[in-house]
């Protein structure tokens, strides 16, 4: 349902105010993206008090999210900027984009789904995600706060050999990653569940065999352009250089290439 969602004032932008009421693959992806890199805030000093923000370095994925939530909001550009952290160091952020939606209804529905303001250190993996939505939620989270890479090395009989592929999920909350690891363990028979503590966040890192399984799981039945192409392409490049790792399921995913 489209609505102008009154919040004590007229909202000139349209969007689906009931988007997070019912589970769907599209809703699960967007929720996963918000769990990773989004923000919800209650700005009590404003008459339009609840906001949902989707930030990304990739404008294309925000265009896809806008489409599925029926949003007419503008995508705002944010240039590079410097910030002083508590440790006294100055960090420069990359240029980025964002969508910011003011909606009490969306805010309340997201609270029910486990999101909270200033969530990064306290979120937990949500319970009761339907089976047909689980991989979409995880793909959304991966696109927001995950990465994939593979190592190359010079070979003796070949100019380049591929040493390993790794899929990595990052979070400020160790509890969230523990929940994610348990889900992947149960769904994909992956036994690895060690959480690494880096300088600014926790990480869940997977080896080649497990990363191949995760790729097949995350991108299964992907639709509506809801995936970050540059991350998919890293996996795709790996499989081009290591075709022995391609099974029937992965061959189908690569052939479709969405």
N, C-alpha and C positions, 0 to 999 in steps of 0.2 A: 504494500500500500504506500502510495506517495502522500506526503503531507508537508505542510509548511511548519508543523510542529511549534505552536506558540509557546513561548517561555516568558510571558510577560511583555512581549513585543513581537513585531512581525519579522519573520525570518524570510528573507528574499530568495533563499536558495532551496531547491527541492532535493529530497533524498527519501529513501525508504525507511521510515521511522520504525517499522516492525522487522527490520533486517535481521536482528539478533534474537528474535523471539523463537524461531524454529531452526533446528539443525538442517543444514544442506551442505554439500561439498563446497559451495562458494562461501557460505557463512563460515564454515570451519577454517578455510584458508585465511580469510580476512581476520578472524579471531586469532589464529596462530601468528599472523603478522603483527597484530597489536600486542600480543603477549611478548613478542621479541623486542620490537622496536617502537611500539606506539606509546601513547600516553593519554590518560584520562585525568581531568582536573576539575575541581570544584572551586571556581573563582567567586567566593562569596561577596566580594566587593562589587561584582558586576550584576546587573539585572538579568543578564543572560549567563547563568552561573556554571553550567556544566559543558565541558568541551572534550572532544575526542580528536586527537591529533595523529595523523599518519605521516611520519617522516621517512625519507629515503634519498639516497644518492642517485637513484635511478628513476627518472621521470616516467618511463614507460610503465613500470609496475603500478605507479599511482594512477595512471590513466586507466589501467585495467580494473583497479579497485573502485575508482569513480564509477565505472560502467556498471559493475555488478551491484553497487549500492544505490544506483540511480541518482548520483549526486551531480548537481550543477555548480558545486563550489569551485572556485579557481584553485589551481595548483600554484602555490607561492614559492618563489625562488629565494633561497637564502645563500648569500655569498660566503666566501671563506671568512672566518673570524677567529680571533685569538681569545683564549680564556685563561685566567689564573686559577690554578687548583690549590687546594689546601697544603699540598706538599711544597708550594712555592714555585713550581714549574709552570711555564706557560706553554699551552698546547694550541696548535692551530687546527681548527676543524676544516674538513673538506666542504666544498660547495654542496648544497643539498636542496631538496624540495620538500614541500609538505602540503597536506590537506588538513584543514582545521574545521570541524563541524561542531556547532553549538546545539546540543539536544539533551534535555533532561531524560527523555525516554531512552535514547541510546545509552546514556550514562548509567541509568538504573538497570537496564538489561545486561550491560557488561559487568556491573557489580555482581549480579546474580550468577554470572558465568565465571567469577573468580578474579576478575581484574580489580585493582584498587589504585587510587592515586599514589604516586611515588612507590611503584610496585617492584622495582628492579631487584631489591634484595630479599623480598619476602614472598614472591609468587610461588605457587606450587602447580604441578601438572594437573590440569582440570580432570575431574572425574566424570564418568558417564558420557564420554564422547561416543556416539554411535560408531559401529565398526566401519560403515561405509564412508565415514567422515574423518576417521583417524589419520589416514595418510595425508589428507588435505591440510589438516591442522598442522601436522609435523612439517609439511612442505612450506606452509606459510611461515612457521617459526624459523625454519632453515633460511628462507629468503630474507627474513628480517635480521637474524643474528646467527647465521651459520656460514660455513665456507667449505670449499673443496679445493684440494690441490694435489698434484702428483709430482714426484721427483724424477728428474731425468739425470742420466749419467752417460759418459762416453763409454762405448763398448769396444770389445776387441774385434769381434766379427761383424758388428753393426755400428754405424756412426753414433747412434743414440739408443740407449736401452732405458726402459721405464722401471724404476726401482719400486715405487709403491704409490698407492692412491689413499687419500685420507679425507674422510668427511668429519667435520668438527662442528659441534653445537656449543655456543657460548651463552652464559647467563651470569647475572649478579647473584642468583639464587642457586645454591648447591641443591636445595630440596627439589627445585624444578627439574634439574638435570637428573637427579636420582629417579624421579618419577618417569621421565622420558626414557632413561636407560632400562627401567623395568618393563615399560611398554614394548620397546624394541626387542628386548630379550624374549618376551612372551610371543610376540608376533613373528619374529624372524629367526628365533633360536640363536640369538646373539648373546654370548655369555659375558662379554666385556662390560664392566660397569664402573670402572675407575674414574673418579672425578679429579681433574687436575686443577690446582689453584695457581693461576697466573697472577701477575702483579695487580691487575685491575678487575679480574673476573674469574669465574670458574669455567672449565672446559670439559666437554665429553668428546674424546677423540677415538676414531675408529680406524682399524687397519684395512688393508686392501679388500680382503674377502668380505668383511662386514660392510664396508662402504659400497661395494657392488650390490649387496642385498638391499641396503638402504636406498640406493638410487632407484632400483626396480620398484620398491615399495612406495616411495614418495611420489613418483611421477605416474603411477598407474591411474588410469581414468582421469588424467588431468584435462581440464577443459576451460573454455572462456579466457584463454590467455593468462590464467592465474599461475604464473611461475616466472621467476627471474631468469631471463634468457642467458645472461652472462655466466650464471652458476650452472645452468643446464649444459652450456657449451663446454665448460671445463670437464665435466663427465664425458661428454661426447668426444672431445679431443683425446681423452685418455683411452676410450674404447677404440678409437681409430688406430692408436699406436699399440694397443694390447688387445687385438681381436680375439685372442684365445679366451678372454674373460666374458665374451658375449654369449649369453644363453638365448633361448627362444623369446622369453619375455622382454629382455633388453633389446634384442634385435627388432622387435615390434615397436618398442618405444622410440628407438633411434630412427626407424623407417618413417614413422608418423611425424616425428620432430615437431609436432604441434604447430 
